[in-house]
C-alpha cells in the first residue's frame, strides 16, 4: 500500500470563493505531511472534506486504496481518520474521561463504565508520552493539556490518520516542543499525520514532506529535509519574504503611558499582577515577553479598562485614567488589538462594516443627527479591507464569523491602526497569521513607532518580540523581572528571564 489517503482533483466552492481548485493530495503510511498555505488558502477546507464536515463538489477520496464517500465525521472515524480542530471541542465541566468517551460510552449493564475507560485512557496516555490525568476537569487544565485530550480522543477511537489543524497557535514554546515530541512518537507507532500550519520552523522540525497550497491550488509537494524555509515561504506567498523588519534607529520621546505600582486580581481572585511599573515612550516599541498566564492579560485589561486595578495608577499622556471608562480611554488616543479576537475583537454576527466602526459609530462622518451614514461606512470598510488585504466572500457585507481567522485578525489590526492612536497596545497581533501577513503587520507596527506613537507589544512569540522591540520588559508570575535593550540581548537571556531566573536592570 503506497498511500493511506489519496484526495484526487478535489474541488469546493463557497459563495464568491473557490476554496479548493482541483487539489490532489497524497499521504503515505507513517509519515508526517505538512499542509502549508496562507490564511484562506484552502487548507482547513480540504481537511474538513477529508473529515466529513464538508462534501466536495467534485473529485474522489481513497482510503487504503479503496474509493470512499465520507458523508460525516462518524464515517471518517470509522475509516480511522481523526481531527484536532483549531478551536477545541471539549465540554468544560466534564472530566477528561467523560470528554473522551462522549458518543462512545462503554457500559457495564445499564451503567456507564468510567473505570475501564479511564484505564484505557491512562494506558494510551502513557504509551504516547501524553501525561494526561484521566480524572482532571477540563476547566482546570492548561490549553496545552486540553489539546492532548483532543489527541487522546482520536487515539481512543483507534484513528490511524491524525489531522492537526494549526495545533501550535495556542501553545507556549515549551508546549510546542512537547507536542513535536508527541507527534514523533505517534509517527514511530505507525500513525500517519497531516499537519496544517503556516509556521515554517515547525515544518522543518517535524515534517517529512510538505504540500504547499496558494489561493486554493497546489503549488507543489517537496521533501522537507532538502528544502529551505525561504524556498517554502516563496512557494506559499509567491514572492520573496523578509524574515526581519527594517527598522531605523530613533530616539524615544516623552512618556505616553505610565503604569505605577499596579496590582490586579486574576479570574481566580488571586493577585495576578503585583506592584507592576512600566513606562512606554513616544516613538518606541516596548515588547512585553513572558510565558502565557504570567500577568500579561491582567496588565493589558487594567490599562484598557476591562479590569479594575486593586492598587496603583495608569497614566496616559499625563492624565490619571485609572478610573476612566473604556470609551474615554479610546477618545484619549488608546487603541487595542486584543489577544482573543472572538471575545474582545469582533462581534461575530455583525457584518464587517459594523465591526469596523465599533469604536467610532457615534462620530461624524459615520453618524449624523443620530443616524448612521451607510455609504460612508461602506467606503471606510472597503478602504481598510483593501489596505490590509482582508479577503471575504461577500465583501464588506460578510459576517465576521464567515472570515478565516487570519482575515479576522487583519480586520482588527486595520481598524485599530486606522484610529491613529497615540498609544497602540498590540497583544499577539500576528497570532494565527502566515508569513506574508505577519511581514505586513510588522511593517505597520514599526510605521506607528516611526510616526512617533507609543507601542506596547505583548507577544508569546519570542522571535516577534526580539525582531520588533526597542526595549523588552519581561514579566514572570505577575512581577517585572527586568527591562533590557533589545539590541543588547538574545533569546537565551530573555528565555532565562521568562523562567524568572535572572534579573538585571538597564536604563
C-alpha positions in Angstrom: 0.0 0.0 0.0 1.8 3.1 -1.2 -0.7 5.7 0.1 -3.1 5.5 3.1 -5.1 8.6 1.9 -5.5 10.0 -1.6 -7.5 13.1 -2.4 -7.7 13.4 -6.2 -8.9 16.6 -8.0 -10.9 17.9 -5.1 -13.0 21.0 -5.8 -15.0 23.0 -3.4 -16.8 26.3 -3.9 -18.4 28.6 -1.4 -20.4 31.7 -2.5 -17.9 34.0 -4.1 -14.9 31.8 -3.3 -13.2 28.8 -4.9 -11.7 27.3 -1.7 -10.2 24.2 -3.3 -9.4 24.2 -7.0 -8.7 20.6 -8.3 -6.4 19.8 -5.4 -4.6 16.4 -5.3 -3.0 15.4 -2.0 -1.5 12.0 -1.0 -0.4 10.8 2.4 2.0 7.8 2.9 1.6 5.5 5.9 3.7 6.6 8.9 4.7 10.0 7.5 4.2 13.5 8.9 2.9 15.5 6.0 2.6 19.3 6.4 0.0 21.3 4.5 1.3 24.8 4.2 -0.5 27.9 2.9 -1.6 31.5 3.7 -4.7 32.2 5.6 -7.7 31.4 3.5 -5.6 29.3 1.0 -8.0 26.4 1.5 -6.0 24.1 3.9 -8.7 23.8 6.5 -11.4 23.3 3.9 -9.5 20.4 2.3 -9.1 18.7 5.6 -12.7 19.4 6.6 -13.7 17.5 3.5 -11.4 14.6 4.5 -13.0 14.6 8.0 -16.6 14.7 6.5 -17.5 18.2 7.7 -17.9 19.3 4.0 -18.7 17.5 0.8 -16.6 18.1 -2.2 -18.3 19.5 -5.4 -16.1 17.1 -7.4 -13.1 14.8 -7.0 -12.6 11.4 -5.3 -11.1 10.3 -2.0 -9.4 6.9 -1.5 -8.5 5.4 1.9 -6.1 2.4 1.8 -6.7 2.2 -1.9 -10.5 2.0 -1.8 -12.7 4.8 -3.0 -14.9 6.1 -0.2 -17.7 8.7 0.4 -17.1 10.5 3.7 -20.6 11.9 4.4 -19.9 12.9 8.1 -17.3 12.7 10.8 -18.7 9.4 12.1 -17.8 7.8 8.7 -14.3 9.4 9.0 -13.9 7.9 12.5 -15.0 4.5 11.2 -12.3 4.8 8.5 -9.7 5.6 11.1 -9.5 9.4 10.4 -9.4 11.8 13.4 -9.0 15.6 13.6 -7.9 18.0 16.3 -9.5 21.3 15.5 -8.0 24.8 16.0 -10.8 25.6 18.5 -11.1 22.6 20.7 -14.5 20.7 21.0 -14.5 20.0 24.7 -17.2 20.2 27.5 -15.5 22.3 30.2 -17.2 21.0 33.3 -16.7 17.3 32.3 -13.6 15.3 33.2 -11.0 14.2 30.7 -12.5 10.7 30.6 -16.1 11.9 30.1 -15.0 14.1 27.2 -13.1 11.3 25.5 -15.9 8.8 26.0 -18.6 11.1 24.6 -20.5 9.3 21.9 -18.6 6.0 22.5 -19.7 5.3 26.1 -18.6 1.8 27.4 -21.3 0.3 29.6 -21.5 -2.3 32.3 -25.1 -3.5 32.2 -27.1 -0.2 32.3 -24.3 1.9 33.9 -21.6 3.8 32.1 -18.2 2.1 32.8 -15.9 5.0 33.7 -13.2 2.9 35.3 -12.4 0.8 32.3 -12.5 3.8 30.0 -10.2 5.8 32.4 -7.8 2.8 32.5 -7.7 2.6 28.6 -7.0 6.4 28.5 -4.2 6.1 31.1 -2.6 3.3 29.0 -2.8 5.4 25.8 -1.5 8.5 27.6 1.5 6.5 28.8 2.2 4.8 25.5 2.4 8.1 23.6 4.0 10.2 26.3 0.9 12.4 26.8 0.9 12.6 30.6 -2.8 13.3 30.9 -4.7 12.7 34.2 -8.0 10.9 33.2 -9.9 12.4 36.2 -8.9 16.0 35.8 -11.7 18.5 34.8 -11.2 20.3 31.5 -11.7 23.7 33.1 -8.8 23.1 35.5 -6.1 22.1 32.9 -3.9 24.3 30.6 -4.7 24.8 26.9 -1.7 22.5 26.1 -3.3 19.7 28.1 -6.7 20.3 26.5 -5.0 19.7 23.2 -3.6 16.4 24.4 -7.1 15.4 25.4 -8.2 16.0 21.8 -5.3 13.8 20.7 -6.4 11.1 23.1 -9.9 11.4 21.8 -8.6 10.3 18.4 -6.4 7.5 19.7 -9.3 6.2 21.8 -11.3 5.8 18.6 -8.3 3.9 17.0 -7.5 6.6 14.5 -4.7 5.8 12.1 -4.7 9.1 10.2 -4.5 12.2 12.5 -5.2 15.7 11.2 -3.8 18.6 13.3 -5.3 22.0 12.4 -2.9 24.8 13.4 -2.0 22.9 16.6 0.6 25.3 17.9 -1.2 28.6 17.6 -2.3 28.5 21.3 0.8 26.9 22.9 3.8 28.2 24.8 7.3 27.5 23.4 7.7 24.6 25.8 4.4 23.1 24.9 5.2 23.3 21.2 8.4 21.4 21.9 6.4 18.7 23.8 3.8 18.5 21.0 6.6 17.9 18.4 7.9 15.0 20.6 4.3 13.6 20.9 3.9 13.7 17.1 7.2 11.9 16.6 6.1 9.2 19.0 2.8 8.8 17.1 4.6 8.5 13.7 7.0 5.9 15.1 4.0 3.9 16.2 2.8 3.9 12.6 0.3 6.7 12.7 0.1 9.0 9.7 -0.1 12.7 10.5 -1.3 15.7 8.4 -0.2 18.9 9.9 -2.0 22.1 8.8 0.2 25.1 9.6 2.0 28.2 8.3 4.9 28.0 10.7 8.0 27.1 8.7 10.2 26.5 11.7 7.8 23.7 12.9 7.6 22.1 9.5 11.4 22.0 9.3 11.5 20.4 12.8 9.0 17.6 12.3 7.6 17.1 8.8 8.8 14.6 6.2 7.0 16.1 3.2 5.2 19.4 2.7 2.4 20.3 0.2 2.0 24.0 -0.4 -1.4 25.5 -1.3 -1.8 29.0 -2.7 -5.3 30.5 -3.3 -6.9 27.1 -3.5 -4.4 25.4 -5.7 -1.4 23.1 -5.1 1.9 24.9 -5.8 3.9 21.7 -5.2 5.0 19.0 -2.8 8.5 19.0 -1.5 10.8 16.8 0.7 11.3 19.0 3.8 14.9 17.9 4.5 16.2 19.3 1.2 14.0 22.5 1.1 14.9 25.7 2.9 12.4 27.8 4.9 12.9 30.7 2.4 12.0 28.4 -0.5 8.8 27.2 1.2 7.9 30.8 2.1 8.3 31.8 -1.5 6.1 28.9 -2.7 3.4 29.8 -0.2 3.3 33.6 -0.8 4.5 33.8 -4.4 7.3 36.3 -3.7 10.4 36.8 -1.5 9.7 37.2 2.2 11.9 39.2 4.5 12.1 37.5 7.9 13.4 40.6 9.7 11.9 44.0 9.8 13.8 47.0 8.5 14.0 49.5 11.4 15.8 52.8 11.6 17.5 53.9 14.9 15.4 56.6 16.6 15.4 58.5 19.9 12.3 57.8 22.1 10.3 60.9 23.0 8.3 61.8 26.1 6.4 59.2 28.2 3.0 58.4 26.8 1.9 55.6 29.1 3.0 55.2 32.7 2.0 52.3 34.9 2.8 52.8 38.6 2.8 50.0 41.1 -0.2 48.3 39.5 -1.8 45.3 41.3 -4.8 43.4 40.0 -6.7 40.2 40.7 -6.9 37.4 38.1 -10.1 35.5 37.3 -9.4 33.1 40.2 -9.5 36.1 42.5 -5.8 35.8 43.3 -3.2 38.6 42.7 -2.3 38.1 39.1 -0.4 41.4 38.8 1.8 42.6 41.7 3.2 46.1 42.1 4.0 46.4 38.4 5.6 49.6 37.0 6.4 50.4 33.4 6.8 53.4 31.0 6.3 53.5 27.3 7.6 56.5 25.3 6.6 58.1 22.1 8.4 56.6 19.1 9.3 53.3 20.8 8.1 49.7 20.7 8.3 48.2 24.2 7.9 44.5 24.0 6.5 42.5 26.9 7.8 39.0 27.0 6.6 36.1 29.2 5.1 32.7 29.2 1.3 32.7 28.9 -0.5 33.3 32.2 2.1 35.3 34.0 0.1 38.5 34.3 0.1 39.9 30.8 -3.7 39.6 30.4 -4.3 41.3 33.7 -1.9 44.2 32.9 -3.5 44.8 29.4 -7.0 44.6 30.8 -6.3 47.1 33.5 -4.6 49.5 31.0 -7.5 49.2 28.5 -10.2 49.5 31.2 -11.5 45.9 31.0 -10.4 45.0 34.6 -10.3 47.1 37.8 -6.9 47.9 39.4 -6.7 46.9 43.1 -4.0 49.5 43.6 -1.6 51.7 41.6 -2.3 54.1 38.7 -2.4 54.1 34.9 -1.4 57.5 33.4 -1.9 58.3 29.8 -0.3 61.5 28.4 -0.1 62.9 31.9 -3.7 62.2 32.9 -4.6 59.6 35.5 -7.0 57.3 33.7 -7.2 54.5 36.3 -11.0 55.0 36.7 -11.9 56.1 33.1 -14.3 54.1 31.1 -13.2 52.1 28.0 -14.8 54.7 25.7 -13.0 57.6 27.5 -9.7 55.8 27.0 -10.3 55.3 23.3 -11.2 59.0 22.9 -7.9 59.9 24.6 -6.0 58.1 21.9 -5.6 54.4 23.0 -6.1 51.6 20.6 -6.1 47.9 21.5 -5.5 44.8 19.3 -6.8 42.1 21.8 -5.4 38.6 22.3 -8.7 36.9 21.9 -10.2 38.1 18.6 -13.5 36.4 19.2 -14.1 37.5 22.7 -12.8 41.1 22.6 -12.0 41.9 19.0 -15.1 41.3 16.9 -18.9 40.8 17.2 -19.0 37.6 15.1 -22.7 38.0 13.9 -22.2 41.6 12.8 -21.0 42.4 9.3 -17.5 43.7 8.6 -19.0 47.2 8.1 -20.5 47.1 11.6 -17.3 45.7 13.1 -15.1 48.4 11.5 -17.0 51.3 13.2 -17.5 49.7 16.6 -15.4 52.4 18.3 -16.4 55.4 16.1 -20.1 54.7 15.2 -21.3 57.8 17.1 -18.9 60.3 15.4 -19.1 62.2 12.2 -18.9 61.4 9.3 -20.1 57.9 10.2 -23.2 59.2 12.1 -25.2 62.4 11.6 -28.0 63.5 13.9 -28.1 60.0 15.5 -28.4 58.2 12.1 -25.7 56.0 10.6 -24.4 57.1 7.2 -24.2 53.7 5.4 -22.4 55.0 2.3 -19.5 56.5 4.3 -19.3 53.3 6.5 -19.2 51.1 3.5 -16.4 53.2 1.8 -14.5 53.3 5.1 -14.7 49.5 5.4 -13.7 48.8 1.8 -10.7 51.1 2.1 -9.5 49.2 5.2 -10.2 45.8 3.5 -8.0 46.9 0.6 -5.3 48.4 2.7 -5.0 45.4 5.0 -5.7 42.7 2.4 -8.9 41.4 4.2 -10.4 38.8 2.0 -14.0 37.7 2.3 -16.7 36.1 0.2 -19.3 38.9 0.2 -17.0 41.9 0.6 -17.9 44.4 3.4 -21.3 42.8 3.9 -19.8 39.4 5.0 -20.4 38.4 8.6 -17.2 38.5 10.7 -17.9 34.8 11.5 -17.5 33.8 7.9 -13.9 35.0 7.6 -10.9 32.8 8.1 -9.0 33.5 11.4 -6.2 35.4 9.7 -8.6 37.7 7.8 -10.5 38.4 11.1 -7.1 39.3 12.6 -6.2 41.6 9.7 -9.6 43.4 10.0 -9.0 44.1 13.7 -5.4 45.3 13.1 -6.7 47.6 10.3 -9.5 49.1 12.5 -7.2 49.8 15.4 -4.3 51.3 13.4 -6.7 53.4 11.5 -7.8 55.2 14.7 -4.4 56.8 14.5 -3.8 56.3 18.3 -1.1 57.9 20.4 -0.8 54.5 22.2 -1.2 51.2 20.4 -1.5 48.1 22.6 -0.9 45.1 20.4 -1.4 41.8 22.0 -0.5 38.7 19.9 -1.0 40.9 16.8 0.1 38.1 14.4 -1.4 35.1 16.2 -2.6 32.6 13.5 -1.2 34.6 10.6 1.0 33.4 7.8 4.4 34.8 6.9 3.1 37.2 4.3 0.5 38.7 6.6 3.0 38.8 9.5 5.5 40.7 7.4 2.8 43.3 6.5 1.5 43.8 10.1 5.1 44.1 11.5 5.7 46.8 8.9 2.6 48.7 10.0 3.5 48.4 13.7 7.0 49.8 13.0 5.4 52.5 11.0 3.4 53.6 14.1 6.6 53.9 16.0 8.3 55.8 13.2 5.3 58.3 13.3 6.2 59.0 17.0 3.5 56.8 18.5 4.0 54.7 21.6 3.6 50.9 21.1 3.2 48.3 23.8 3.7 44.9 22.1 2.6 41.8 24.1 3.5 38.5 22.4 4.3 34.9 23.3 6.4 34.7 20.1 9.9 35.4 21.2 11.1 36.0 17.6 8.5 38.7 17.3 9.5 40.4 20.5 13.2 40.4 19.6 12.5 41.4 16.0 10.2 44.4 16.7 11.0 45.9 20.1 13.4 48.7 21.0 13.2 47.7 24.7 12.0 44.4 26.2 10.3 44.1 29.6 9.9 40.6 31.0 7.0 39.6 33.2 7.0 36.5 35.4 4.4 35.5 38.0 2.8 39.0 37.8 6.0 40.8 38.5 8.5 42.7 36.4 11.7 40.7 36.1 13.6 43.5 34.3 13.9 45.6 31.2 16.6 45.1 28.7 17.7 46.8 25.5 16.6 44.7 22.5 19.9 45.1 20.6 21.9 44.0 23.6 20.1 40.8 24.5 19.4 37.4 22.9 16.8 34.6 23.0 18.8 32.8 25.7 18.8 35.6 28.2 15.2 36.6 27.6 14.3 32.9 28.0 16.0 32.7 31.3 14.3 35.9 32.5 10.9 34.4 31.4 11.6 31.5 33.7 12.1 34.0 36.5 15.8 33.1 36.8 17.7 36.2 36.2 17.1 39.9 36.9 19.1 42.7 35.5 18.2 46.4 35.3 19.1 48.6 32.4 18.1 52.2 31.8 
